[in-house]
Amino acid sequence: MYSSILTRLRLIIAEVAEVRSHVITTNTYFEDDLNLDKDGLKELRARLEDEFDIKLPKTVFKEFNTVGEIVGFIEAEMGR
């Protein structure tokens, strides 16, 4: 399930951050590498909630900084 979540997540991040999906890895940082600001992170959170039908805390990007960390979090949430 991890790889399918990662694939879907990369496409959403690429759209929000306006980058090519192939540059996004599990080690990519949302703020440092993708330059997502507060509004970009807010949009990303909303898109992830819609895509994966889960509720993410407003502080999710303060707790989890990389794509891989978010994939793991989403995987755990979907498994509940």
ZIJO-V119094 format. One record per backbone hydrogen bond with DSSP energy under -0.5 kcal/mol. CO is the residue of the C=O (numbers start at 0). NH is the residue of the N-H. If there is no record, write none. Layout:
co | nh
CO | NH
CO | NH
This chain:
co | nh
0 | 4
1 | 5
2 | 6
3 | 7
4 | 8
5 | 9
6 | 10
7 | 11
8 | 12
9 | 13
10 | 14
11 | 15
12 | 16
13 | 17
13 | 18
19 | 22
20 | 23
22 | 24
24 | 27
25 | 67
27 | 66
28 | 32
28 | 33
29 | 35
30 | 34
36 | 40
37 | 41
38 | 42
39 | 43
40 | 44
41 | 45
42 | 46
43 | 47
44 | 48
45 | 49
46 | 50
47 | 51
48 | 52
48 | 53
53 | 55
56 | 59
58 | 61
58 | 62
59 | 63
64 | 29
65 | 69
66 | 70
67 | 71
68 | 72
69 | 73
70 | 74
71 | 75
72 | 76
73 | 77
74 | 78
76 | 79
